[in-house]
Amino acid sequence: MTWQGVLQIFVLMGIAAILARVVGGYMFLVLAREGDVRSARSAGGTGQAMRTPLLDTWIGAIKSVLDRVIEPIEHGIYRVCGIDPDQEMRWTTYAFALLAVNLIGFAVLFILLGLQQWLPLNPAHMPKIPFWVSLNTAISFTTNTNWQAYAGEATLSYLSQAWLVVQQFLSPVTGICLFLAVARGFSRHSTKTLGNFWRDFVRTLLWVAVPGAIIGTIVLIALGSPQNLHAYTHVTTIQGVHQTIAQGPVASMTSIMQLGNNGGGFFNMNAGQPFAGPNMASLLFQLILGFAVPSGCIYLFGRMVADIRQAWAIFAAMAVLFVAGALLIYAFEAAGNPIINALHLAGHSNWVGKESRFGIGSSSLFENSTTTISWGSTAAANDSLTPLAGLVLLFNMKTGEVIFGSWGAGMIGMLAYAVLAVFLAGLMVGRTPEYLGKKIESFEVKMSVLAMVVPSFVILILAAISVVIGPGLAGIYNPGPHGLSEVLYAFSSGVGNNGSAFGGLNAASPWYAATVGIAMLLGRYAMYIPLIALGGSLAAKQRIPASAGTFPTHTPLFVGLLIGTVVIVGALVFFPALALGPIAEQVAMHAGRLF
Amino acid sequence: MSGDTLTAVETGAGDRRPKQESFWTRESVVHGFKQAVLKLNPKDLMHNPVMFAVEVGAALTTIDTLRYLVDGNATSLAFVGQITIWLWLTVLFATFAEAMAEGRGAAHAEFLRQSRTETVARKVMPDGSIQDIPATDLQKGDVVVVSAGEVIPGDGEVKEGIAAVDESAITGESAPVIRESGGDRSAVTGGTKVISDELRIEITAGRGESFLDKMIDLIESAKRYKTPNEIALALLLAGLTLIFLVVTVTLEPMSVYAKSPVGITVLIALLVALAPTTIGGLLSAIGISGMNRLFERNVLALSGRAVEAAGDANVIMLDKTGTLTIGNRQATEFIPTSGISERDLAEAAQLSSLADETPEGRSIVVLAKERYGLREVDLPENEVEFVPFSAETRMSGVNYKGREIRKGAVDSVCSWTGCQTDTALGLAIDRIARSGGTPLLVSEGRRILGAIHLKDVVKEGIHEKLNALREAGIKTVMITGDNPVTAEAIAKEVGVDDFLSEATPEKKMDYVRQMKAEGYMVAMVGDGTNDAPALANADVAVAMNTGTMAAREAGNMIDLDSNPTKLIEIVEVGKQILITRGALTTFSVTNDIAKYFAIIPAMFVSLYIAGHKAVSLGALNIMRLTSPQTAILSAIIFNALIIPVLIPLALKGVKYRPSSAAVLLRRNLFVYGLGGLIVPFVGIKLIDMVVTALHLVSTTVH
């Protein structure tokens, strides 16, 4: 491990904090309406001093410039679709609208994929896609997972690819809607409604997703990614080998894939490919894109509940988990594999599956990021990581993608953990547990527990079935503990709507295409719809004024408690499975046995 | 407020509380054990999903045991058999805890029931004649006659008469109280005894709905009504149990994949070890014992919900008189006018008050004696003429040896003397009035001698109590009939956060409503009918037992001692229940870490066998437990034994001192969170050493 390698982890967190402030401040101006913000008086008036008026002035200026361009489009959309953006929705209506939009997106994609051999824009005459793969892909790009059970360039027509890009915009935007519904549960009181889904959807798309993607594209081009519609270049290398160099609208694809925490890359190699990640600067910028909105959601939440300290507490919990994960991966990778180290080939680090341009430190950081911000975009081969480094990646996803996570979803997942943490320990202050002035009662506990058990149940049950039945075993390329890790990873990635792949698993086989599809669906809807219900229930509650008797949720102690809850829940649920997978593999590795 | 009881509140009602009996008398343990066995009935256990899961597990391992018994495999039999025994003991310990908690209330209920069934009522028939009928046949609206020595047959209102009533049956309070028709002292409770005179009582509660009935019902059924927090917690525990069920069930196929299949007994052992059995086993005992603790303080909560609400209360409304200040004003200061010595003023004041038997008058005599050693002199009858207080002059005093000494309110003495006060005295009078006190003037002849400062005396220790409440984030509100200026001054002196002056029933109710609208949980005490509207609106409404029927019906708790200061204790008990639940839940969950480190390495000694090679997770055996069998057995024994070890804590409650949430959280998280992490490591290791020494199960590693 080098100090530079360690430092960059902390630098990234510093950048994430700045992003949280700037992007969150912008999203607050764009998305929050008067009724969405808690009055400062009831929140104790704290956090007001934290604001930097000058920064907000600048953000406001940028927004008002954008307003002039975008507002006509927004109103046009409302008029054409007959939407009344001021109509307030109950949580049920909100959830229904959200599901309807997702269902339409899914249906269009599923039909396009299923019928692509007959549809236009298929000059390469891509054949019919197997049913399970098209189902899996349709689910994948609806749930913001972007798990790719296919090899893109050899499977999809241009029309199919084009709609995938549309979905890469729509699915993260849906995540912000999920978040806003839950956040309003905390910021509002004594009301039955959670805002208007259509307004949230349209504004997030027009003000956040589209401008963000455009900026991202421009910067990526500047940093060296190609953006063209040229035919592939055919060259003969120095060694005299004939090679086809793929290119195309790489920058724009990469931009929305990283900004939207999608991960559906242009190249099969994803960000490790020299055009997608031409240099360290580009890689760093992609990280910035990826962290922008998930971090922004944290700050946005703080603004909505009019107590920024609460937001920074959650940010701190996420940052500590992130840094710990990145350092662990880095440490395990730097220590390397004792068996290979004994051969004295290439120093004492695990270089297998690394892009040599990025090295151990940056690769560790990138892979930790990819599993925390729900990217699925990889710059190294996860299958080749040391067992315990793989365990960290698994942990990041298994806990429900709550360490930053994807657009909105990560934040509300963490809020569910906060509700549980408050409930577990809150009784110890001798009051009915409350979070941000809202009482946590049986309905809230029920919904949070429901959201929490989904990832555990889906991963454990599907993995357990997969390792004993024929079709499941057939898809595992590396029997033994490593194979179990591969299976656990696939379902964790699916249920966490992450989309990154460990590799070593036949993801296109009907069994895994279907089961990972189920995992993605449950991971999105079974996990987050209960949280909208939670928002609905909280919004209806009265707000309890804060006092010295109130459970403090902005202190380092609470940050520790929240981290403890995530770690203990994750550890308790997955310890046996992890013991048979990565831990057993690590033990075996030190005993001189590899899998 | 409490002036209408014959019990002196100031002496501290707590002293007469029935002594807490030890939990572990021979009798109670035997009874508890019997009940515990009966509670093993799966139908009864269904209400507790955690323990139900353990019982099902125990049943399955019992079958496993029988299988090995038939097989004759001695090593496996010893292991599986002992696991089975400890699983059954786990369930038994949990039901025992519940039985012990219930047992403490049951004796009281039995005593109450006896007093109800044996009573004979003398009912006044429509024609005026009197007929003896059993008390249980009384209807609402019946009128009964109760004479000295008889037991009042049911709850009712006194229609005629005045009598001393012994209410010790329900209050444990031996001093009798006065009950009379009309006013705030007309309510009587069935089961209490008239000890003088005769009362005519109209029965207000029909069969089964009297106060006594409610009380018996409450004590006996405490476990049936779960409170909101209990329901939420039970849900979480059920959720955790379900998760761990999935964890263990899915571990089976995974262990097959890892070429190290795990047997059912070991899987069940893992499930039981992980499931939150500690809190699951003690949860209902905590709730029941909380009600009992209130009962020991002579407070009867009409619902568990009210007890929990008491823990949540963040506004407490307290009456000034009798709660915050002792009932009467007292003289604290003599302020002479210029040219008069303080001693002369004190002497004159004392003389004028000798015949004044009001508490204020007595306090003047006492102050003069304390300050200047002025003894009470026995004035010769013939030389002295006492002038009693009259509504006309609004002064009292004495004529003695030609001296005409008078004392009275400022304006009355003023008009008597012609108001020749000097500026200094005028200022002093103003100061007294502003500070919330009452100035009295003393005069001799037509000359004003000076002023006496009468003030409300804050009860000893109340200041500290209010400070503690403030630290715990509870806002205290003083209710008083005084004018705003006086009220503010007293409020400041007492140390309350807010006050409600010139309080009327409407004002009190409006205040309660306003607080609730702002999101506060309001607790208050009331006794009179005029308190009823506010009580009905408050979240925690404690009615005095001496109070009117209206107040008692509006309340959700009844203080049998009628001690208004007790509201603070009620709040503390409410908090204690919640803290105990939270602490044991945290303890239970953090325990799992150590149990994993005991069981998982024991389960997987040889994984992924290929040829002669196998992977062993023995490296995770950080406690260095002897063998897989001793490890698993030790974890299960620890898991079972921790329940009885914690029964006293569950019944007594976690220690609570009012302090801020941040402090409480830090302390409890440290004790029960960190403690829960460390204790099982030590406990399991110690048990493993014993198990190994006794060779209870196989100690071979493979």
Interface residues (C-beta under 8 A of the other chain):
Chain A: L420 F423 L424 A425 G426 L427 M428 V429 G430 R431 T432 G437 I440 E441 S442 E444 V445 K446 V449 M452 V453 S456 F457 L460 I461 A463 A464 I465 V467 V468 G480 P481 L484 Q542 R543 I544 P545 S547 A548 G549 T550 F551 P552 T555 L557 L561 G564 I568 A571 L572 V573 F575 P576 A577 A579 L580 I583 A584 V587 A588 A591 R593 F595
Chain B: P228 N229 I231 A232 L233 L235 L236 G239 L242 I243 F244 V246 V247 T248 V249 T250 L251 E252 P253 M254 S255 V256 Y257 A258 L270 L274 E308 G311 D312 N314 R470 E471 A472 G473 I474 K475 E518 G519 Y520 M521 G574 K575 Q576 L578 I579 R581 G582 A583 T585 T586 V589 T590 D592 I593 Y596 I600 F604 L607 Y608 K613 V615 S616 L617 A619 L620 Y656 S660 A661 A662 L664 L665 R666 N668 L669 Y672 G673
